[in-house]
Amino acid sequence: MPAPALNRFAAEDRALVSPAELDVVTLKTPATSDDGETVPAGATGTIVAVYGDAVAFGVEFETPIHALATVYPHQIGSVRRAG
């Protein structure tokens, strides 16, 4: 028997609850940028890519540093929907 899925939402429901491209997110924990710099908790950035089945997100930050970072769902504190 296959292991149960870790995401408790059905695939068709994940789009309703998971962050999507162009949503604005705020970090609740620090993230490491692709250049190795630390993006601090509280930084706000825009999702520019969704990896896999929303297992991670490419987020572009402008302040306090300009950086691109891979952010995992547990690191996201809040989401503001695009549009």
C-alpha positions in Angstrom: 0.0 0.0 0.0 1.5 3.4 -0.9 2.3 5.9 1.8 -0.4 8.6 2.3 0.2 12.0 0.7 1.8 14.6 3.0 -0.5 17.3 1.7 -3.9 16.9 3.3 -5.7 18.7 0.5 -6.8 17.0 -2.7 -5.0 18.1 -5.8 -7.9 20.1 -7.1 -8.1 22.0 -3.8 -4.4 22.8 -3.5 -4.8 25.7 -6.0 -7.2 27.3 -3.5 -5.0 27.1 -0.5 -1.4 27.1 -1.9 0.5 30.2 -2.9 0.7 30.7 -6.7 2.9 32.7 -9.1 2.8 36.4 -8.5 1.3 36.1 -5.0 3.2 38.2 -2.5 4.5 36.3 0.6 6.0 37.3 3.9 8.6 35.1 5.5 8.0 33.8 9.0 11.5 32.3 9.1 14.7 33.3 7.3 15.5 31.9 3.9 18.8 31.5 2.1 19.1 33.2 -1.2 20.5 31.5 -4.3 23.7 33.6 -3.7 24.0 32.3 -0.1 22.8 35.5 1.6 20.2 35.4 4.4 16.8 36.9 3.7 15.4 37.7 7.1 12.0 36.8 8.6 9.5 39.5 7.8 10.9 40.1 4.3 8.2 40.3 1.6 8.7 39.0 -1.9 6.8 37.9 -5.0 6.5 34.2 -6.1 8.1 33.9 -9.5 8.0 30.1 -9.7 6.2 27.2 -8.2 8.3 24.0 -7.9 6.7 20.5 -8.1 3.3 20.2 -6.5 3.8 23.5 -4.5 6.6 21.8 -2.5 8.7 25.0 -2.9 8.6 28.4 -4.4 11.0 30.7 -6.2 10.6 34.1 -4.5 12.1 37.4 -5.6 12.8 39.8 -2.8 13.6 43.5 -3.3 14.3 44.6 0.3 16.1 44.4 2.6 18.3 42.7 0.0 17.6 42.1 -3.7 17.6 38.3 -3.9 16.0 35.2 -5.4 15.4 32.4 -2.9 13.8 29.0 -2.8 11.2 29.2 0.0 9.3 26.2 1.5 5.7 26.3 2.7 6.7 26.2 6.3 8.7 29.4 5.9 5.7 31.4 4.6 3.9 33.5 7.2 1.3 35.2 5.1 0.1 35.3 1.4 -1.5 38.2 -0.5 -3.1 36.9 -3.6 -2.2 38.4 -7.0 -4.8 40.3 -8.9 
